[in-house]
Structure formats: C-alpha cells, structure tokens
C-alpha cells in the first residue's frame, strides 16, 4: 500500500505566511503536479478518469509478469520454443518504439533521432546506430514501420518481442516470417490473452497481489466532488472487472455508507477508446450488477452506468464542452491526444514511472553536477582548441593574418596542452555519462530523457498533456482550487552569458 504524503497540518504556524507555506509545501518532489500548459482547475466543471493505471494502479512486475506468462504459454501451445524465456521488465519500457522493419527497440529524442537501440536483446553500438538510422527519423505517423509503446500494459509485449527477435535470427521459430510478421503475432496473441478473460480472472481472484492501493486517491475525488465538479469514469474495461477493481481499491477508504459509484456523476465502461472520442457508437445502460445491457436512445442520465457511446453524446448530456472538461489517463494516445485534438478537453497524464525517474535523478544529483561542471570546462577548451586550429589552418593554407615563427611554435604547444586536458576530461566524463544512461532502467535509462535531451516520450507528454503527475492522489495535495501555471518557455539563447 502506498503511504500517504499529504501535508501534516498539526500545529500549523499562526500569523506567519512563509511558515504556513513551508508547512503546506512539504510534499516529496516525485508527488508534485507538473504543468506544460497553464490550467486553472477552478474553471473545470467536469473531470473524467480512465481506470487501469489511473484510478487503479497495478504492481507492474506482477501484472505484466502474468501477462507475459499467458503470452508465452499461448506461443508454447502453438509449437514455439519459448519455454525457457523469462520476463525481464527492464528489457522494455513505456516510450520505446518498435522498429518492425529491422526488429529493433529504439529510444529516440524529441526530434525523432534514434539515440539508443537494441536488436533483439543486443545493444547496438553508436556506430551501428549511425549506420542504421543516420538518415532515418522516427515518424510515428508511419504505422507500418513504427509502433510506440504508450502504456505500462505494453512492457510484456516489448520484452517478448525482443526475445523472439533473437530466436527468429537463429531460425528457431516455425514458419517463414519477417520482423513485422513477428510483431503482429505477438500483438495478436497478447490481445487474445486479454480478451478471453483468463488473465483478468487471475487478477480478480487475487487483487491483493496485483493492485497497488493508495489511501489518498479516494480523498482526491471526494475533494473534487465536494467542490462542485462532476466526476466521470470512462474506461475500456468491462463492467464486471471495473466494478470489482474499483470496489477493492476504493471502498475501504471511503466514509461509511459510500461506495465508489457514489463518487461519479457518470460511469462509462467498455468505451473502446480512442473510438469513444472519434466515433458515434451505440450506447447501452448497464441495468444489473451482472452486466445486463439495455440500449439507450436518449441522453445520458446522471447516476447511471453505461457501456459504449461516445464523447460527443456525453458532452451534450452534461451540458458542457471543450475546456470545461478535463480528462485524466495514462495512455498518451487514447486518453490525451484524441480528447485534446478533437474536443479541446484539458488533459492530465498519469505517469507512475515519473517517481522512479525523479528518485534516480535525485540520487545521481552530485554526479550530474560533476558532469555539468566538467562539460563547461570541456566546451570552453574545445572552443579555444577550435580557434587555435583555425589559426594553424590559415598558416598552412597561406591566407589570413600571418604569424611569426615563435607564434607558430607557441600555437602547436598550446594545442598539445589543450588536447591532453580534453582527453583527461573525456576519461572522467565518459563513465559518469554511461552511468546516467542506466538510471531507473539499466537498459534504457530515464523515461523522459535520452542523454542530455528530452526523449520522444517527453515530447509527446509536452504536446498532449496540459498537466502530468505520477498518480491521481497527487491532485489531493494540489486541491481542486489550484491555478497551475506553466514555466516560462526556455530558448537556447536564454542560456547564462548569452543575454545580459
């Protein structure tokens, strides 16, 4: 169970604004709410929530381990030699991209340049990456080639795909197939495991093994409801599973007499996102606890549970639209992109891995400061070396100001001195940078960074999420009355020393 991190208000200081602010602000950095686009939560009239990995968080290793086991067993039943394969959650991560043409998992920066790559389970060297991707940008619009891992549910998929690439290269898999065929086989098989219910039946039988309880999460929703906001749950999970998971995760933390359903104005299950945002699908009311459905032709009514439908119909029934509504979810495509692009809903992304990123970066902070100090010196010396080098070139080619013999000799000696110091700096910086590339995940490093740059995933978060945070309960600390202001956008020429 996740411990509460809400501020302790015992003995709140009296009459000292700074002391009051200091006490209220005592929240761990990894539990803060981060703003890409200014959002006044007071102006939001309705908040919609996804369920899986949003309202209900799972122990990733446990859940994805079982998903992997079901996937492996299905492949084994089909005659594939996968019995010895083991789930390795650090083999994959959210934000990676599968290159279905070459059989690689890649991590790209915000511009789409591949910075890290693995063919199967083998790390590619910088030179191999240059050869394979020197003229290639990751373009997620090219669906036939690139597949983005949007959610924690896809970690088992990425891990299995990488391991199967190794088997395919050794010609140990049955039939004739390429890397794209292999991906489609993995995707189809895992989808069947989810749809046919055996995996979710295991979760329902022992939710205590898979659900990461958060006692502050219901409080966040109670705060929002009491402040006058209409709360909605819109999930792709079916009614039976949703009801069981929400009952397990919420009811124990609610005031006596309340159930999880009492928190929500509208509940929509089996929503088929992203089609919920893009289409106009039939709407059904869930009329019994066992999930019996009745088709509905009129508006959505508050206090009821529905299946299917579409966002446009939901908006009209609530009498709200556009930026009066915020939607909270973990999937950058299904939960954030379409609601923002098509309906102008405000968006809040839930990124649980952010806590690991922030913890790892904090533990590495002294080394990171050392890297930055050394890099400042290196850049200064490189600039001086370049100036000396161009002077030498002018002397050799016979153009520009001429130097006397002593100056030419001093030039060569100075270049040798700088070269030796640069080599020393590289020897010290290299191991530190290599260590920074394994923070949080030994193979891929931090989710939001590639080296010193933002990752492609970080760019998607910037583009599609107005606000992001690690868990819904962090909103209890922010409160429903918060005015979240984005930082002043940084430009390259904002660097110290550029502007006076």
KATASUL-V243681 format. One record per residue. N is the residue number from 0. RES is the residue in one small letter. SS is DSSP state (H for helix, E for strand, C for the rest). D_FIRST is the distance of its C-alpha to the first C-alpha in Angstrom with 2 decimals. Layout:
{{N:RES:SS:D_FIRST} {N:RES:SS:D_FIRST}}
//
This chain:
{{0:x:C:0.00} {1:x:E:3.78} {2:x:C:6.33} {3:x:C:9.33} {4:x:C:12.34} {5:x:C:14.89} {6:x:C:18.13} {7:x:C:19.08} {8:x:C:22.36} {9:x:C:23.61} {10:x:C:27.25} {11:x:C:27.60} {12:x:C:30.86} {13:x:C:33.88} {14:x:C:36.45} {15:x:C:35.24} {16:x:H:33.97} {17:x:H:32.91} {18:x:H:30.91} {19:x:H:29.22} {20:x:H:28.37} {21:x:H:27.07} {22:x:H:24.66} {23:x:H:23.46} {24:x:C:23.17} {25:x:C:20.83} {26:x:C:18.05} {27:x:C:17.10} {28:x:H:19.34} {29:x:H:16.74} {30:x:H:15.43} {31:x:C:19.01} {32:x:E:20.91} {33:x:E:23.89} {34:x:E:27.10} {35:x:C:29.68} {36:x:C:31.79} {37:x:C:32.13} {38:x:E:30.30} {39:x:E:30.97} {40:x:H:28.11} {41:x:H:30.34} {42:x:H:32.72} {43:x:C:30.26} {44:x:C:30.98} {45:x:E:28.53} {46:x:E:25.23} {47:x:E:24.42} {48:x:E:21.12} {49:x:C:20.54} {50:x:C:17.75} {51:x:E:16.75} {52:x:C:14.88} {53:x:C:15.45} {54:x:C:14.23} {55:x:E:12.16} {56:x:C:10.67} {57:x:E:10.85} {58:x:C:10.28} {59:x:H:13.80} {60:x:H:15.22} {61:x:H:14.43} {62:x:H:15.70} {63:x:H:18.57} {64:x:H:19.40} {65:x:H:20.14} {66:x:H:22.02} {67:x:H:24.00} {68:x:H:24.78} {69:x:H:26.14} {70:x:H:28.13} {71:x:H:29.55} {72:x:H:30.57} {73:x:H:32.36} {74:x:H:34.22} {75:x:H:35.05} {76:x:H:36.45} {77:x:C:38.59} {78:x:C:40.15} {79:x:C:38.31} {80:x:C:37.94} {81:x:C:34.20} {82:x:C:33.18} {83:x:C:32.67} {84:x:C:30.47} {85:x:C:26.89} {86:x:C:23.97} {87:x:C:23.55} {88:x:H:20.97} {89:x:H:22.78} {90:x:H:26.02} {91:x:C:25.14} {92:x:C:23.21} {93:x:C:23.18} {94:x:C:26.42} {95:x:C:28.67} {96:x:E:31.81} {97:x:E:33.42} {98:x:E:37.16} {99:x:C:38.48} {100:x:C:41.99} {101:x:C:41.46} {102:x:C:38.41} {103:x:E:36.41} {104:x:E:32.96} {105:x:E:33.62} {106:x:E:31.96} {107:x:E:34.21} {108:x:E:34.52} {109:x:C:34.81} {110:x:C:38.45} {111:x:C:37.89} {112:x:C:39.26} {113:x:E:37.68} {114:x:E:36.45} {115:x:E:34.65} {116:x:E:35.28} {117:x:E:34.86} {118:x:E:37.25} {119:x:C:35.30} {120:x:C:33.44} {121:x:E:36.13} {122:x:E:35.75} {123:x:C:38.80} {124:x:C:40.74} {125:x:H:41.62} {126:x:H:45.12} {127:x:H:43.96} {128:x:H:41.82} {129:x:H:44.91} {130:x:H:47.11} {131:x:H:44.82} {132:x:H:43.48} {133:x:C:46.06} {134:x:C:47.43} {135:x:C:44.37} {136:x:C:41.78} {137:x:C:38.63} {138:x:C:39.45} {139:x:C:36.78} {140:x:C:39.52} {141:x:C:41.00} {142:x:C:38.89} {143:x:C:41.11} {144:x:C:40.23} {145:x:E:36.82} {146:x:E:33.46} {147:x:E:30.60} {148:x:C:27.03} {149:x:C:25.42} {150:x:C:21.92} {151:x:H:19.17} {152:x:H:20.57} {153:x:H:23.68} {154:x:H:22.46} {155:x:H:23.47} {156:x:H:26.74} {157:x:H:27.58} {158:x:H:26.94} {159:x:H:29.08} {160:x:H:31.78} {161:x:H:32.21} {162:x:H:32.60} {163:x:H:35.02} {164:x:H:37.13} {165:x:H:37.86} {166:x:H:39.01} {167:x:H:41.05} {168:x:H:42.78} {169:x:C:43.73} {170:x:C:45.07} {171:x:C:42.91} {172:x:C:41.77} {173:x:C:43.98} {174:x:C:46.12} {175:x:C:47.13} {176:x:C:44.55} {177:x:C:43.66} {178:x:H:40.40} {179:x:H:40.16} {180:x:H:40.79} {181:x:H:38.07} {182:x:H:35.52} {183:x:H:36.58} {184:x:H:36.22} {185:x:H:32.63} {186:x:H:31.74} {187:x:H:33.54} {188:x:H:32.08} {189:x:H:28.46} {190:x:H:29.24} {191:x:H:30.70} {192:x:H:27.62} {193:x:H:25.57} {194:x:H:28.39} {195:x:C:29.40} {196:x:C:26.12} {197:x:H:25.52} {198:x:H:22.48} {199:x:H:20.83} {200:x:H:21.91} {201:x:H:19.82} {202:x:H:16.69} {203:x:H:17.70} {204:x:H:18.41} {205:x:C:15.00} {206:x:H:12.41} {207:x:H:9.68} {208:x:H:10.90} {209:x:H:10.97} {210:x:E:8.69} {211:x:C:5.73} {212:x:C:4.70} {213:x:E:6.02} {214:x:C:7.77} {215:x:C:10.59} {216:x:H:11.61} {217:x:H:13.76} {218:x:H:15.23} {219:x:H:16.55} {220:x:H:18.30} {221:x:H:19.63} {222:x:H:21.11} {223:x:H:22.78} {224:x:H:24.14} {225:x:H:25.49} {226:x:C:27.16} {227:x:C:29.18} {228:x:C:27.65} {229:x:E:27.75} {230:x:E:24.51} {231:x:E:24.80} {232:x:E:22.67} {233:x:E:24.66} {234:x:C:23.21} {235:x:C:24.98} {236:x:C:23.05} {237:x:C:25.10} {238:x:H:24.71} {239:x:H:23.63} {240:x:H:20.67} {241:x:H:19.73} {242:x:H:19.97} {243:x:H:17.83} {244:x:H:14.95} {245:x:H:15.17} {246:x:H:15.56} {247:x:H:12.41} {248:x:H:10.28} {249:x:H:12.44} {250:x:H:14.57} {251:x:H:12.43} {252:x:H:12.02} {253:x:C:15.70} {254:x:C:18.71} {255:x:C:20.58} {256:x:C:22.86} {257:x:C:21.11} {258:x:C:19.79} {259:x:H:18.30} {260:x:H:21.89} {261:x:H:23.14} {262:x:H:21.50} {263:x:C:23.70} {264:x:C:27.44} {265:x:E:27.73} {266:x:E:25.69} {267:x:E:27.11} {268:x:E:25.97} {269:x:C:27.77} {270:x:C:28.86} {271:x:C:30.04} {272:x:C:29.17} {273:x:C:31.03} {274:x:H:33.84} {275:x:H:32.41} {276:x:H:33.54} {277:x:H:36.72} {278:x:C:38.27} {279:x:C:39.44} {280:x:C:38.07} {281:x:C:38.58} {282:x:E:36.23} {283:x:E:35.25} {284:x:E:33.74} {285:x:E:31.25} {286:x:C:33.15} {287:x:C:31.39} {288:x:C:27.99} {289:x:C:29.02} {290:x:C:29.69} {291:x:C:33.45} {292:x:E:34.76} {293:x:E:37.72} {294:x:E:39.22} {295:x:E:39.41} {296:x:C:42.27} {297:x:C:41.79} {298:x:C:39.20} {299:x:C:35.49} {300:x:C:34.88} {301:x:C:32.03} {302:x:C:29.67} {303:x:C:30.25} {304:x:E:28.51} {305:x:E:30.44} {306:x:E:30.63} {307:x:E:32.27} {308:x:C:34.46} {309:x:C:34.59} {310:x:H:33.56} {311:x:H:37.14} {312:x:H:37.31} {313:x:H:34.03} {314:x:H:35.40} {315:x:H:38.65} {316:x:H:37.09} {317:x:H:35.02} {318:x:C:38.08} {319:x:C:36.22} {320:x:C:36.51} {321:x:H:35.96} {322:x:H:34.21} {323:x:H:33.41} {324:x:E:30.48} {325:x:E:27.40} {326:x:E:25.34} {327:x:E:21.81} {328:x:E:20.85} {329:x:C:20.03} {330:x:C:23.38} {331:x:H:26.11} {332:x:H:28.89} {333:x:H:27.91} {334:x:H:25.80} {335:x:H:27.55} {336:x:H:31.02} {337:x:H:32.68} {338:x:H:31.56} {339:x:H:32.81} {340:x:H:35.93} {341:x:H:37.20} {342:x:H:36.05} {343:x:C:35.39} {344:x:C:31.94} {345:x:E:29.84} {346:x:E:26.87} {347:x:E:23.39} {348:x:E:21.77} {349:x:E:18.06} {350:x:C:17.85} {351:x:C:14.45} {352:x:H:16.56} {353:x:H:18.01} {354:x:H:15.38} {355:x:H:16.59} {356:x:H:20.12} {357:x:H:20.02} {358:x:H:18.51} {359:x:H:21.14} {360:x:H:23.88} {361:x:H:23.23} {362:x:H:23.50} {363:x:C:26.67} {364:x:H:28.14} {365:x:H:30.96} {366:x:H:32.04} {367:x:H:31.94} {368:x:H:34.17} {369:x:H:36.44} {370:x:H:36.73} {371:x:H:37.65} {372:x:H:40.21} {373:x:H:41.78} {374:x:H:41.88} {375:x:H:43.74} {376:x:H:46.30} {377:x:H:46.51} {378:x:H:47.15} {379:x:H:49.81} {380:x:H:51.53} {381:x:H:51.37} {382:x:H:53.05} {383:x:H:55.74} {384:x:H:56.22} {385:x:H:56.67} {386:x:H:59.28} {387:x:H:61.16} {388:x:H:60.98} {389:x:H:62.53} {390:x:H:65.25} {391:x:H:66.05} {392:x:H:66.14} {393:x:H:68.63} {394:x:H:70.85} {395:x:H:70.87} {396:x:H:71.53} {397:x:C:74.10} {398:x:C:72.75} {399:x:C:71.50} {400:x:C:72.43} {401:x:C:74.05} {402:x:C:73.02} {403:x:C:75.46} {404:x:H:75.20} {405:x:H:73.40} {406:x:H:70.77} {407:x:H:70.18} {408:x:H:69.80} {409:x:H:67.35} {410:x:H:65.45} {411:x:H:64.95} {412:x:H:63.96} {413:x:H:61.41} {414:x:H:59.88} {415:x:H:59.58} {416:x:H:57.90} {417:x:H:55.33} {418:x:H:54.76} {419:x:H:53.99} {420:x:H:51.49} {421:x:H:49.77} {422:x:H:49.44} {423:x:H:47.91} {424:x:H:45.40} {425:x:H:44.47} {426:x:H:43.94} {427:x:H:41.50} {428:x:H:39.72} {429:x:H:39.33} {430:x:H:36.82} {431:x:H:34.70} {432:x:H:34.68} {433:x:H:33.88} {434:x:H:30.87} {435:x:H:29.72} {436:x:C:29.96} {437:x:C:27.32} {438:x:C:24.55} {439:x:C:21.09} {440:x:C:22.90} {441:x:C:25.68} {442:x:C:27.88} {443:x:C:27.52} {444:x:C:26.13} {445:x:C:24.48} {446:x:C:23.90} {447:x:C:25.85} {448:x:E:28.73} {449:x:E:31.53} {450:x:C:33.10} {451:x:C:34.20} {452:x:E:34.11} {453:x:E:31.66} {454:x:E:30.60} {455:x:H:31.73} {456:x:H:28.18} {457:x:H:28.16} {458:x:H:31.48} {459:x:H:30.18} {460:x:H:27.38} {461:x:H:30.15} {462:x:H:32.42} {463:x:H:30.19} {464:x:C:27.35} {465:x:C:28.49} {466:x:E:25.12} {467:x:E:22.13} {468:x:E:18.68} {469:x:C:15.43} {470:x:C:13.48} {471:x:C:14.78} {472:x:C:13.03} {473:x:H:15.27} {474:x:H:18.08} {475:x:H:17.18} {476:x:H:18.28} {477:x:H:21.27} {478:x:C:22.20} {479:x:C:24.42} {480:x:C:27.44} {481:x:C:26.94} {482:x:E:29.80} {483:x:E:28.47} {484:x:C:31.34} {485:x:C:31.69} {486:x:C:33.08} {487:x:C:36.77} {488:x:C:37.30} {489:x:C:38.31} {490:x:C:41.54} {491:x:H:42.95} {492:x:H:45.75} {493:x:H:43.36} {494:x:C:42.94} {495:x:E:44.14} {496:x:C:47.87} {497:x:C:48.62} {498:x:E:48.95} {499:x:C:50.66}}
//
